[in-house]
Amino acid sequence: MKDTRWLSEIELDAWMAYVTATHLLERRVEEQLKADSGLTHAQYEILAKLSASPERRMRMTELARKVVVSKSGLTYQIGQLEKLGLVERTTCPSDERGVLAVLTDEGVRCLERTAPGHVAVVRAFLIDQLTPEELQAMARIMSKAAAVMTAAPGHATEARAGARRPGTAHRTPPG
């Protein structure tokens, strides 16, 4: 443990502010989506990604990557969305082993009803609280972090080794 790089006070403050803000924003988004459409945030993201794709369809493997979920997690969510009539699955015309998720017309209508409230929550609790310069910095920072995590998907355990344990911001842990 002597090689562990514990977080400094400023690093800890930044980390805790990030964690708290993301949890609070996620809770607000979930509340809005549940109230307006009965969807989870994950389900809304699936519908939004399909809506933005050509012909409102995407291979399941690509969709899983874009919404950052496991293939089994996506399969479960797609099953739930199918039950609601918002998405259907079909085989890929160019590869019979491939499966496509397709946004239905009802899925489009659901997005049209839900998106204004979703944007209002994101604006009220994040976007409108920041200056244009802060938004640019946030986009740069989060893109940089996402790129690092995307490039090294199997190194989550190693990345955690440098995190600070509670109560040990800048001092050596007892031991």
Buried (B, 14 or more C-beta within 10 A) or exposed (E): EEEEEBBEEEBBEEEEEEEEEEEEBEEBBBEBBEEBBEBBBBBBBBBBBBBEBEEBBBBBEBBBBBBEBEEEEBBEBBEBBBEBEBBBBEEEEEEEEBBBBBBBEEBBEBBEEBBEBBEEBBEEBBEEEEEEEEEEEEEEEEEEEEEEEEEEEEEEEEEEEEEBEEEBBEEEEEE
